[in-house]
């Protein structure tokens, strides 16, 4: 996983719009069956912004000839959100609505988008989504749901920052969680059916001695992709004011 951000060609503000975007389009199909959606995207912009697509559409793969790619295992909504970032360099905040008890529903799925970005190797967007996800959890007073934890562990590799985040969620919940939401039966089933999660939770419990803070709080870089001993590559550095 890349630890530093790389300024892509399309981010050069000197380039005119036409050169940043290009004129050639690619067709991308996301989802499967009736849920499949078709996206038409500027090839040059997509390849300049995401190296994964540069290798796909400008390398020796079939997609470079057909200008067509398929992602049946991902959701159209998450791909659409990713394109928001590709074109606009921004993501909307997660709006949540309170349900019964501790339940909350979000306006978009952070874990789905994170998994997509992880697969496409976009560390900048992964960290941005992680910041939004943690803020949502903190603002709505919620933590990762059981189904989100299962999805993360089934679709990401060991060492992924989002695995670490949801493992901290599970460890924190074991000690502090509401018994009405996270009862013993739910936790037992989760731990026993997701072995990698069990190992991560045990490791966290040992490392912290059981003194676990709420993972939705604390510095953003705690769960970023970059190494902890370097400055955050995504943090904007304020320019010093001129003095006469």
Secondary structure, DSSP 4 states (H G I P E B T S, - for coil): ---S----GGG-TTS-HHHHH-S-EEEEEES-GGG-EEEEEEHHHHHHH-HHHHHHHHSSSHHHHH-EEEETTS-HHHHHHHHHHHHHS--PPPPEEE-STT-EEESS-HHHHHHHHHHTT-HHHHHHHHHHHHHHHHHTT----HHHHHHHHHHS-TT-HHHHHHHHHHHHHHHH--TTTS-HHHHHHHHHH-HHHHHHHHHHHHHHTT----TTSS-GGGG-SS-TTS--TTSPPPPPPP--
